[in-house]
Amino acid sequence: MKQSLFEIAENIKLTDSIMKMRLVGDTSAITAPGTFVNIKLDGLFLRRPISVNDYDDNSLTIIYKIVGKGTEQLSKMQSGTLDILTGLGNGYDTSLSGNKPLLIGGGVGVPPLYNLAKKLIAEGKDVSVILGFNTKSEVFYEEEFRALGCTVGVTTVDGSYGVKGFVTALMDREYTYTYSCGPEPMLKAIYNASKTSGQYSFEERMGCGFGACMGCSCKTITGYKRICKEGPVLVKEEILWEK
């Protein structure tokens, strides 16, 4: 974990409620796709955790949904600096993927899969991606994944774009491993439909974001794990679902 000041270089709308922000600063603490940052905002006590969409040696990109006071405040910032904790969470392990990994994201679970896809393709893997949304107006990053060289499928719940239904509607294909991120009901559906092992990135309310408060603990087969510290990525075989 590292605390640094980042300069806002860009903050643009992707959809009516989804924003993309590019920040310039020290990214040396980010070592794996699927990690997150924790952003301090003036006037708010708790930092806001947001997954890393992409990064290089001196900049990072986040994609976030405007859902409350913090993200609303963030969406209005076009310049200035932000106090950010980087290198949080465990991230995805690409060594387990096999040759044909399948990446599945729902809504704001899509962004962290982008850097993961870049890494897997750089390792010579044949990457497929399923992106799930409620309706056509919410769809984003389809073309960005295609530009990387991924095979991309899109589902919408109302059928207004792509295949009608949930992400599991497109899981009837050949793959060696799954990586996913999104709301828990979606992750559980992927878990039940998956024919292989995989890694699941969980969304959870966080207090501190680095393991001190224990507020985001969840039960696994090896005991309790903190989503912000030992997670957010859990391996399929260790997950225990709440009944």
N, C-alpha and C positions, 0 to 999 in steps of 0.2 A: 504494500500500500504506500502511496506517495501523495502528499498534498502539494498542489501547484496552482499557479494562476494561469488561466487560459484566456486568450484574446478571441472574441467572437469575430469570425471572418464572414459568416453567412448564416442566415436564419430565414428559411423560405417555406412556403406551404406546399405540401404534396397533394393533400386533399383538404376538404373543409375543416377537418379536425386533426390532421397529421402534419407535423412540422419536421423539417430537417435542418439541423444546425451543425456547421463546421467550426471547429475550435482549433486554434494554434497554440501549442505549448509542449511541455515535456511528457512524452508518452512512453518513457522507458520502463515504467512499471507494468505496462500492458504486455502480457506474454502469451496470451492464447485467445482465440475467438470465443465469444460467449461470456466474457467478463463484463463488469459494469462499472459505472462511475457514480459518485455521490456528489451532488451539486448544492452548494450553499447559496441561498437566495436572501436578499435583504428583507428583514422584517419577519422572516419565518424561522421557527426554532429548529425544525428537523430538516436535514438535507433531503434532496429528491434523488432517489436511485433510478438511473436510466441505463439501459444496455448500450454497449458500444456497437455501432453499425459497421464502422470501418476505421482503420487507423494506419498511419505510416510513421516515419521517424520523428516528425514534428507537428502532426495534426491528428485530430480524431473527429469522427462524425457520429452524431447521435440522431435518432429518429424517435419522436415522442408524440403522444396523443394529448390534446388539451382536455383534461378531465377535472381539474380543480384549480385552486388558487395558485399553487406553485407553478404548474405547467402553463397556466394562463399568463402569469407574470413572465415566465421564460419566453413565451411566444412573442411578446412585445419588444424584446431586446434585440436591437439591430447592431449594436456596437458595445464596447466596454469589455471588462474582464470578469471572469467567474472564478471563484475559489472552488477547486474540484479535487476530490480524492479519487485517484486512479488505481488500477490494478486490483479491483475488488472481485471476489468470487473465484471459483476454480476454473471455469471455462470448459470448452469441449476438448476431448482427446481424439485426435485424428488417426492415431496409430491403430485403432480398433475397427476402422471403417470397412475394410475389404475394398474390392475394386469398384463396386457400384453402390455407393451410399445414397440414401434417400433422405432429403431434408424436408421437413414439414413445419410450416409456420402458420399461425393464425393471428390476424390483426396485428397488434403491436408486438407479437412474437416473431414477426418476419425479420425485423432489422438485424438481430445478431447472427442470423443464418447467412447473411451476405458475406461477411469476412470469413466465416467458416467455409463457404463455397469456394471463395478465392484460394484459400489454403489447400483444400482438397484437390482442386483442379491443378494447382501448382505441383502437387504430389503425384499427378498423373492419373487421378481417379475420374471415372465416368459418373458425373453428378446429376441426379434428378432432383427437382424441387416441386413441392406442392404448396401453393399459397391459398389460404382460406380466408374468406371475408363474408360479411353479411349481404352486401349488395354491390353493384358495379361502381357506385360513386366512392366506395371505400378502397378500391383496388389501388395498390402502389407497388413499385419495384419489380413488376413483371419483366419489363424490358431490360432492366439493369442485370437481372439474373441471366437472361438470354444472352446479353452482351458478354458475360463471362464464359459462355459456352455450355451452360446448363440446359438440360431438357426441362421445360417448365409447364406445369399444369395449374390451372386456377379453378377454384370452386367458389360459388356464392350460394348462400342459404336460400335466397329467393329465386335463383336461376337467372338473374338479370345479366350475368356474364359468366363465361366458361361453363363448367359442369354444375348442374344444380345439386345441392346437397352439402355435406360436410367433407372435410379433407379425406376421410376414410373412403370416400367414393372413388378416389383415384389411386388407392393403395394396392390394387390388383395388378401388380407388375413385378418384374424381377428386380431384387435389390439384395445387398449383402448386409446392410446395417441401416438403422434409422437414427436421425438426429431431429429433435423437435423442440419447439418453444411456443408457448401460448397458454391460454386459460386451462385450468385443471380439468374440466370436463373433456376438452379436446385431447389433452395428454392421456387421459384414461381411455378414451376411445381408440387412440393410436396404440396404446399398450395392448389392448384386447385384440386389435386387428393385426398387429405386427407378427410377421413370421420369423423375425430375427431378434437379436439383442439390439440395444440402442441406448441413447443418452437423451434425457428429458430435462429441459430447463424450466424450472418452476417459478411462477410469479407469486410473490408473498409480500405483505406489508412489512416494512423494515423500520426499525428505530434508528440504531446507530449505523448499520450498514457494514460493520466490520467485526461482528461476533461478540461484542461486549455485553449487550443487553439481553441476549437470548430470546428476544421477542419473536423471531421468525423460525423457531425450532420446529422440526417435523420428525416423526417417528419413522425409522427404517429398520431393516432386519438386523442391523448391527448397532441399534440404539438411536438416540436422538442426534440429529444433525442440524446445524444452523444453515438456512438457505443462503444467507449472505456470506458465509465463510466456507463451509464444506460444500455448499452448493454455489450457484443455483442449479448446477447440473448434477443429476443423479443417474446412475446406471440402472437399466431396467430391472435387473435381478435384485436390487436392494430396496425397491420401492414398496411401501405398504400403503394401500389406499384406505382412506376413511370410509366406513360403511354408512 
